[in-house]
Structure formats: structure tokens, C-alpha cells
Amino acid sequence: MNTLARIVELAASRILVLDGSYGVLIQRSVRGEDAYRGERFSDHPRPLAGDPDLLNLTRPEVVRDIHGAYLDAGADFVTTNTFTATSLNQADYGLENFAAEMSLAGARLARGVCDEWTARTPGQPRFVVGSIGPVKATLSLSPRVDEPAYRAVTFEQVRASYYEQVQALIEGGVDLLMVETIFDTLNAKAALVAADDVFRAQGVELPLWLSFTAVDRSGRNLSGQTIEAFSISVEHASPLFVGVNCSLGAAQMRPVIEALSNIASTLTSCHPNAGLPNELGAFDEQPADTSRFLREFAEDGLVNAV
């Protein structure tokens, strides 16, 4: 049975579980320049602290332990630590030439841990999800208020950056590709074109997981789409999952995931933040709150994966 068929079969019987935050867990154990650099990048001319995907190369044990902790907690899906591992994003650190290597190493780390756990309990397969996050620039909007036609990047530059990442993730052994935190649907289109180009070049095809992010309580993403409009605009890619993640807490996400569930012809997912920040920039939503909301989503038939 192939990956897609196995996931569909599992989703028909229960709610599937995705892992959670990596940044928070990384920040608990990795602090300061030296901790990120390792020996390999000790002489790099730019600051590197805060680049989580670099840890795939310099501190793989940290990433491996996080994967294992999520599997121990019951996750079916483990995402690769590659949310910013594109050349466009890594250019901020002067590491654009290492982006593909970060994705390859991230995929191999997750693959190794998942294979270990699946071998222990063959009746409960674990799946590696290649995390493809947004690039730092938007294709739909100009960053210059006085020059609306200006774009910091071109569609082809974004596509090429994603192509390199998708290629590396597939080589590293991922089971699915997740284009996540989609704040600009045109950027996501570039990722989808890149994925299709890689599929054609390599003669493979992996299931797709597309996850929308609403930038505020309006329920729209930065390019102005509602979840319904987003779902329609990506259905040509035949994704396995369409979901909602980031920016909002579970309580604020309910109208968005409910609207998606009403129209989706795919499996649906929701992985929220811990609410919106309060006046002090802290988050009031606790694990028990998130758990309660997600349980309600599941009981009301709104989601297949949380």
C-alpha cells in the first residue's frame, strides 16, 4: 500500500496527529552564537543565532531529540526542520549556498527517527512531512507603498528556490510535502509549480499538504483570500490535505476551519498557535485550552489531522 492510500485509510478510522512547534523547543536548549555555529561555521562572517534550520548541520542531535519527543507523545507525522531552508530565506544569514544541504539533512534526520519508531511498532506507521515554509518576500504585494508594481523577487526566483528545496527533501526521503503558513497564495503557487517540476524531472509524485494562514481575525491571508477562495485556487494541485495553521489560536481559527470543512473535497487539518499575544506580547492560551478546542473540532467533524 502506498503512502497516500495508507494515510487515507488511517484518516478514515481516527484523527491523525501532527507534531508541533520546533522553534520553542530549540530555544530552550540552543542559545547564543556558538551554539548555532558549531565548528563548521565558527568563522562565518554574519550572525547565525536564531537560524533553526542550520542546526540540521551543526546540532543534529537537538533536532533528532525533538522528533523523538513528538513521536513519543503520539505523533503520526513528523515535519522536517526545514521551514526556512530555502536559498531566499537563508540569504539573510549568508547561507544561501547551504540551503539545499539543510533540507537534505533535515529530511534524513526525520526519516531516520521515523523509521526507528515504525520498526518498533509496525502497526503504527510514522510519516515524514517535508516542511516548506514561506519565503521572506511576497509576490502579490509591493513592499513599497509608493511603487505598487514593484516586487522584491520574481515568480521565477521563488520557484527556483523552492525547486532546490523540494529536490533535496525528496532525496532525503520525505513521504509528503507540506507547503505551510501560506500568507501569499501566489508564493504557494510558485512552490506548487516547483514541486510539479521536480516530480516530472524525477518521475515521482508525493502527496501534498497545503496549509493556509489568516493574518488576522478577518480570516483572510495577506493576498486577500478567504479560506474558501484559497481552497478553490489550489484544488488543481489535488492536495491530500488542505488546512489552517499559524497566526491565530484555536478559538479564533474555528470559523476558518469550519468554512474549510464545509467545502473541502480533501482531508482537513488545523495546527494553531497558542492564541494571539496579549498586551505584553505573551500568550495566554495553555496546552489544556488548545487541547479542548481541538477536541471540539474533532468531535464536530471539522478536521482529520491536528
C-alpha positions in Angstrom: 0.0 0.0 0.0 1.4 3.4 -1.0 1.8 6.4 1.4 -1.3 8.2 0.2 -3.5 5.1 0.5 -2.2 4.3 4.0 -2.9 7.9 5.2 -6.4 7.9 3.7 -7.1 4.5 5.4 -5.9 5.8 8.8 -7.8 9.0 8.5 -11.0 7.0 7.9 -10.6 5.4 11.3 -9.3 8.2 13.6 -7.9 11.7 13.9 -4.3 11.9 12.8 -1.7 13.7 14.9 0.9 16.1 13.6 3.9 17.3 15.6 4.1 20.9 16.9 6.5 23.8 17.4 10.2 23.4 16.8 11.3 27.0 17.5 10.1 27.0 21.1 11.9 23.7 21.9 15.0 24.7 20.1 15.2 28.0 22.0 15.1 26.0 25.3 18.3 24.2 24.6 20.2 26.2 22.0 21.3 29.7 22.9 23.9 32.1 21.6 26.1 32.3 18.5 28.5 29.4 19.4 25.6 27.0 19.9 24.3 27.6 16.4 27.6 27.9 14.6 29.4 24.7 15.7 32.9 24.2 14.4 31.9 24.2 10.8 30.7 27.8 10.7 32.8 29.2 13.5 34.4 31.8 11.2 31.2 32.7 9.2 31.1 36.5 8.9 27.5 37.0 9.7 25.4 36.3 12.9 23.8 32.9 12.8 22.0 32.7 16.2 18.3 32.2 15.6 18.6 30.2 12.4 16.9 26.9 13.4 17.5 25.1 10.1 21.3 25.5 10.4 21.0 23.1 13.4 20.4 20.2 10.9 24.1 20.6 10.1 25.6 21.8 13.3 23.5 20.3 16.1 21.6 17.3 14.5 21.2 15.7 18.0 19.0 18.6 19.1 16.7 18.1 16.1 16.7 14.3 16.4 15.7 14.6 20.1 12.7 16.9 19.2 11.5 14.5 16.6 11.7 11.6 19.0 9.9 13.6 21.7 7.0 14.2 19.4 6.8 10.6 18.3 6.9 9.6 22.0 3.9 11.9 22.5 2.0 10.0 19.8 2.6 12.0 16.6 1.8 10.2 13.3 3.5 12.9 11.3 6.9 14.5 11.9 7.8 17.6 10.0 11.3 18.3 8.9 13.2 21.1 10.5 13.3 23.0 7.2 10.8 25.8 7.5 13.3 28.4 6.3 15.7 26.2 4.4 15.4 27.9 1.0 18.1 30.0 -0.6 15.9 33.1 -0.5 15.5 32.9 3.3 19.0 31.7 4.1 20.4 34.7 2.2 19.7 36.7 5.4 22.4 34.7 7.1 24.8 34.5 4.1 24.0 30.8 3.9 22.1 30.6 0.7 24.6 28.0 -0.7 23.8 25.7 2.2 20.0 25.8 2.0 19.7 22.6 0.0 22.1 20.8 2.3 20.0 21.9 5.3 16.8 20.4 3.6 18.6 17.2 2.7 20.0 16.8 6.2 16.7 17.7 7.8 14.8 15.1 5.8 17.3 12.4 6.6 17.2 13.2 10.3 13.4 12.9 10.4 13.4 9.8 8.2 15.9 8.0 10.5 13.9 8.7 13.6 10.6 7.8 12.0 12.0 4.5 10.7 13.3 3.6 14.1 9.9 4.2 15.7 8.0 2.4 12.9 10.3 -0.6 13.3 9.3 -0.8 17.0 5.6 -0.7 16.3 5.0 -1.8 12.7 1.2 -1.5 13.1 1.6 2.3 13.6 3.4 3.8 10.7 5.0 7.2 11.1 5.3 9.6 8.2 7.9 12.3 7.3 6.4 15.6 6.1 8.8 17.9 4.3 8.2 21.4 5.7 8.2 24.1 3.0 7.7 27.5 4.7 7.1 30.9 3.1 9.9 32.9 1.6 10.5 36.3 3.1 9.1 38.3 0.2 5.5 38.4 -1.2 4.7 38.1 -4.9 1.2 39.6 -4.5 2.1 42.9 -2.9 4.7 45.6 -3.2 6.9 46.4 -0.2 7.0 50.0 -1.4 3.8 51.9 -0.8 4.7 54.5 -3.4 5.5 51.9 -6.1 2.7 49.3 -6.3 4.2 47.5 -9.3 7.5 46.8 -7.5 8.3 43.3 -6.3 11.4 42.3 -4.3 11.5 38.9 -6.1 10.2 37.4 -9.3 8.0 34.4 -9.6 10.8 32.5 -11.2 13.2 33.3 -8.4 10.7 32.0 -5.8 10.0 28.9 -8.0 13.8 28.2 -8.4 14.4 28.5 -4.6 11.5 26.1 -3.9 12.7 23.7 -6.6 16.0 23.3 -4.9 14.3 22.6 -1.6 11.8 20.1 -2.9 14.6 18.2 -4.7 16.6 17.9 -1.5 13.6 16.9 0.6 12.7 14.1 -1.8 16.3 12.9 -1.9 16.3 12.9 1.9 13.3 10.5 1.9 10.2 12.5 2.9 6.7 10.9 2.4 4.7 14.1 1.9 5.4 17.8 1.1 3.8 20.5 3.2 3.6 24.0 1.9 2.7 25.7 5.1 1.9 29.1 6.6 0.6 30.3 3.2 0.2 34.0 3.7 0.5 34.7 0.0 -1.2 32.3 -2.4 1.0 33.4 -5.3 4.1 32.3 -3.4 2.4 29.0 -2.7 1.7 28.7 -6.5 5.4 29.0 -7.1 6.0 26.2 -4.6 3.4 24.0 -6.4 4.9 24.7 -9.8 8.4 23.8 -8.4 7.1 20.6 -6.8 5.4 19.6 -10.1 8.6 20.3 -12.0 10.6 18.1 -9.6 8.0 15.4 -9.9 8.2 15.4 -13.7 12.0 15.5 -13.7 12.4 12.6 -11.2 9.4 10.5 -12.2 7.9 10.6 -8.7 4.9 12.2 -7.1 4.4 12.8 -3.4 1.1 13.7 -1.6 0.7 17.4 -0.9 -0.4 19.1 2.3 -1.3 22.8 1.9 -1.8 25.0 4.9 -3.3 28.5 4.8 -2.7 31.2 7.4 -5.1 34.0 8.2 -3.2 37.2 9.1 -5.9 38.5 11.5 -9.5 37.9 12.6 -10.8 38.8 9.2 -10.0 35.2 8.1 -8.1 36.3 5.0 -4.4 35.8 4.1 -2.1 38.6 3.1 -3.1 38.3 -0.5 -6.7 38.9 0.5 -8.1 35.5 0.0 -10.7 33.8 2.3 -10.2 30.1 3.1 -12.9 29.2 0.5 -11.1 31.2 -2.2 -7.8 29.7 -1.3 -9.2 26.2 -1.4 -10.6 26.7 -4.8 -7.4 28.3 -6.1 -5.2 25.3 -5.1 -7.6 22.4 -5.9 -5.9 21.9 -9.3 -2.9 20.5 -7.4 -5.1 17.7 -5.9 -3.7 18.0 -2.4 -4.2 15.3 0.1 -4.7 17.8 2.9 -5.8 21.4 3.0 -5.5 23.1 6.4 -5.0 26.1 8.5 -2.0 27.0 10.7 -0.1 29.7 12.5 -1.1 33.3 13.4 -4.3 32.6 15.2 -5.1 30.4 18.3 -7.6 27.6 18.0 -10.5 29.7 19.2 -10.0 32.3 16.6 -9.4 29.6 13.9 -12.7 27.9 14.4 -14.7 30.0 11.8 -11.9 29.5 9.3 -11.6 25.7 9.7 -15.4 25.4 9.8 -15.6 27.2 6.5 -13.0 25.0 5.0 -14.6 21.8 6.3 -17.9 22.8 4.6 -16.4 23.0 1.1 -13.3 20.8 1.2 -13.0 17.7 -1.0 -9.7 16.9 0.7 -8.7 15.8 4.2 -8.5 18.9 6.5 -6.1 19.9 9.2 -5.5 22.5 11.8 -2.4 23.3 13.8 -2.9 26.6 15.6 -0.7 28.9 17.6 -1.2 29.3 21.3 -3.7 32.1 20.7 -3.0 35.7 19.9 -0.4 37.6 22.0 -1.7 39.7 24.9 -0.8 43.4 25.6 2.6 42.2 26.9 3.4 40.0 23.9 2.9 36.8 25.9 0.5 34.0 25.1 -2.4 33.2 27.5 -3.6 30.0 25.9 -2.4 27.0 27.7 -2.0 23.4 26.5 -5.3 22.3 28.1 -7.1 25.2 26.2 -5.6 24.2 22.8 -6.4 20.5 23.6 -10.0 21.3 24.4 -10.6 23.4 21.3 -9.0 20.8 19.0 -11.1 18.1 20.7 -14.2 20.1 19.8 -13.0 20.4 16.2 -12.6 16.6 16.0 -15.9 15.9 17.7 -17.7 18.2 15.3 -16.2 16.5 12.3 -14.2 19.6 11.1 -10.7 18.0 10.9 -8.8 14.9 10.0 -5.4 15.9 11.5 -4.4 18.2 14.4 
